[in-house]
Amino acid sequence: MPTAILTRREPVGGALHRVVLEVAPDAARAHVHHGQYVEVRPRERDAKGLFVLASSPGSRAYELVVKPGGAMADRLLSMREGTELWVSEPLGRGFPLEASRHRPLLLAATGSGLAAVLSCLRARAADGDGARTYLVYGVRERRDVALEPELSAARAAGIEVAVCLSREHSDEPGFFRGYVQHVAMRHGWALADGKVFAAGSAAMLEGMRELAPSLGLTAADVFINS
């Protein structure tokens, strides 16, 4: 299992933290698909956890978005910078981003699942596909919204961003009351010949599959990153 060094940690809102791990070049090159994840362990190997890579494939560092709770998450949020860790090579199929190039793409995420689609947002903007990209991001309350600079950058690139609040209402532009799948249904985006990439709660994932026909898609067009 490759080693990594914890080089930076910072809060990003919604009780989440960005944790940056410096990895060897071989490990960086092994990250080839958007939405892959890694297993992280301390040197003592007395805890472990799986974390989605928010960094883009091939990046020199692994960027994680960590939610408190769970033995390894809490360790990552209390370790000193410079701590050495054991980290697996990237796991999972990730998302088939190339297959969606120049086609409509709906990204659906709840809570810390937003980390799984961050690199997709950046890639779609860089490819000029912002106007064909939609993000529905669900949290409970306004205070739970994380990574707001990234959301603002997505909007600036032409990506339509809908933040879904399940427990309260906000009059801010781009904020909607309800669950991710219900907000996506109300928007009525035409996604024929497109894809849905989803990461988050089981209820949301199932809801997106059920919603697919009303978006011009099938359940097989809804992808998760595992």
C-alpha positions in Angstrom: 0.0 0.0 0.0 1.6 3.4 -1.0 2.4 6.0 1.6 1.1 9.5 1.7 1.8 12.7 3.8 -1.0 14.8 5.2 0.1 18.3 4.0 -3.0 20.4 4.5 -6.4 20.4 6.2 -9.0 23.2 6.2 -12.7 23.6 6.9 -14.9 23.9 3.8 -18.3 24.5 5.4 -21.1 22.2 6.5 -18.8 20.6 9.1 -16.7 19.1 6.2 -13.0 19.5 5.9 -10.6 19.3 2.9 -7.7 17.0 3.6 -4.8 17.0 1.2 -2.4 14.1 0.9 0.9 14.2 -1.0 1.4 10.9 -2.8 4.2 9.4 -4.9 4.0 10.0 -8.7 3.0 6.4 -9.4 0.0 6.7 -7.1 -0.9 10.0 -8.7 -0.8 8.4 -12.2 -3.0 5.5 -10.9 -5.9 7.9 -10.4 -7.5 7.8 -13.8 -11.3 8.1 -13.3 -13.4 10.8 -11.9 -15.1 9.8 -8.7 -12.7 7.0 -7.6 -12.0 6.5 -3.9 -9.1 5.3 -1.7 -8.7 3.4 1.6 -6.7 5.4 4.2 -5.1 3.9 7.3 -2.7 5.3 9.9 0.8 3.9 10.1 -0.4 1.8 13.1 -3.1 0.3 10.9 -5.5 0.3 13.8 -8.2 2.1 11.8 -9.3 2.5 8.2 -11.7 4.3 6.1 -12.8 4.9 2.5 -12.8 8.4 1.1 -13.7 9.7 -2.4 -11.1 11.6 -4.3 -12.2 15.2 -4.9 -9.0 15.9 -6.8 -8.9 15.5 -10.6 -7.3 12.4 -12.1 -3.6 12.6 -12.4 -3.3 15.4 -9.7 0.0 15.3 -7.8 -2.0 15.2 -4.5 -5.0 13.3 -3.3 -7.7 15.7 -2.1 -10.4 14.3 0.3 -13.5 15.9 1.7 -13.9 14.4 5.2 -17.0 14.4 7.4 -16.5 13.9 11.1 -17.7 10.6 12.5 -16.0 7.2 12.1 -12.6 6.2 13.4 -10.5 7.1 10.4 -12.3 10.3 9.6 -11.8 11.6 13.1 -8.1 10.6 13.0 -7.6 12.5 9.8 -9.2 15.6 11.4 -7.0 15.5 14.4 -3.6 14.5 12.9 -0.8 16.9 12.6 0.3 18.1 9.2 3.3 16.0 8.1 1.8 12.8 9.4 2.5 9.7 7.2 -0.3 7.5 6.3 -1.0 4.3 4.3 -3.2 4.9 1.3 -4.4 2.5 -1.3 -4.3 3.1 -5.0 -7.6 4.5 -6.4 -10.5 2.1 -6.3 -13.8 1.7 -8.1 -15.0 2.4 -11.6 -15.6 6.0 -11.1 -17.7 7.9 -13.6 -17.5 7.5 -17.4 -17.0 11.2 -18.0 -15.6 10.7 -21.6 -18.8 9.0 -22.6 -20.8 12.2 -21.6 -18.5 14.6 -23.5 -20.6 17.2 -25.4 -23.7 15.6 -24.1 -26.1 16.7 -21.3 -24.9 15.6 -17.8 -26.8 15.8 -14.5 -24.6 15.5 -11.4 -26.6 14.6 -8.3 -25.1 14.6 -4.8 -26.1 14.7 -1.2 -23.9 15.8 1.8 -20.3 14.8 1.5 -21.1 13.0 -1.8 -20.5 16.4 -3.4 -16.8 15.4 -3.3 -17.4 12.6 -5.8 -18.5 15.1 -8.5 -16.2 18.0 -7.9 -13.6 16.9 -10.5 -16.4 16.3 -13.0 -17.5 19.9 -12.6 -14.0 21.2 -13.2 -13.6 18.9 -16.3 -16.9 19.9 -17.8 -16.1 23.6 -17.4 -12.6 23.1 -19.0 -14.1 21.2 -21.9 -16.7 23.9 -22.7 -19.6 21.7 -21.6 -20.7 24.0 -18.8 -24.0 24.9 -20.5 -24.9 21.2 -20.8 -24.1 20.5 -17.2 -26.5 20.6 -14.2 -25.8 20.0 -10.5 -28.4 19.2 -7.9 -26.8 19.2 -4.4 -28.8 18.3 -1.3 -28.2 19.2 2.3 -30.6 19.5 5.3 -30.2 23.3 6.1 -28.5 26.4 4.7 -25.7 26.1 7.2 -24.8 22.6 5.9 -23.8 23.9 2.4 -20.1 23.2 1.8 -17.5 24.2 -0.8 -19.3 27.4 -1.8 -16.3 28.8 -3.8 -16.5 25.6 -6.0 -20.2 26.1 -6.5 -19.7 29.7 -7.5 -17.0 28.7 -9.9 -19.3 26.1 -11.5 -22.0 28.8 -11.9 -19.5 31.1 -13.5 -18.6 28.4 -16.0 -22.3 28.2 -17.1 -23.2 25.2 -15.0 -26.7 25.4 -13.5 -26.4 24.7 -9.8 -29.5 23.9 -7.7 -28.9 23.6 -3.9 -31.6 21.6 -2.3 -32.6 22.2 1.3 -34.7 19.4 2.8 -35.5 21.1 6.1 -35.8 24.8 5.5 -36.5 27.4 2.8 -34.1 30.0 1.4 -34.9 32.9 -0.9 -31.4 33.0 -2.3 -31.1 32.5 -6.0 -30.2 28.9 -6.8 -31.7 27.5 -3.6 -34.7 25.2 -3.5 -36.8 23.4 -0.9 -36.9 19.6 -1.2 -34.9 16.5 -1.9 -32.5 16.2 -4.8 -34.6 13.9 -6.9 -37.7 16.0 -6.4 -36.0 19.3 -7.3 -34.5 17.7 -10.4 -38.0 16.5 -11.4 -39.4 20.0 -11.0 -36.7 21.5 -13.1 -37.6 19.2 -16.0 -34.2 19.3 -17.6 -34.1 17.6 -21.1 -31.3 15.1 -20.8 -32.0 12.9 -23.8 -28.8 11.2 -25.0 -27.1 12.3 -21.7 -26.1 10.8 -18.4 -26.7 11.1 -14.6 -23.8 10.7 -12.2 -25.0 10.4 -8.6 -23.3 10.1 -5.2 -24.9 10.2 -1.8 -27.8 8.6 0.1 -29.4 5.4 -1.0 -32.8 7.0 -1.2 -31.5 9.7 -3.5 -29.7 7.2 -5.8 -32.9 5.1 -6.1 -34.9 8.3 -6.7 -32.7 9.3 -9.5 -33.1 5.9 -11.2 -36.9 6.2 -10.9 -36.8 9.8 -12.3 -34.7 8.9 -15.3 -37.6 8.3 -17.8 -39.0 11.7 -17.1 -35.6 13.2 -18.1 -35.5 11.3 -21.4 -33.2 8.6 -20.0 -33.3 5.1 -18.6 -32.2 3.7 -15.3 -29.1 2.4 -17.0 -28.1 6.0 -17.8 -27.7 6.7 -14.0 -24.2 5.9 -12.8 -22.7 5.7 -9.3 -19.0 5.7 -8.7 -18.6 2.3 -6.9 
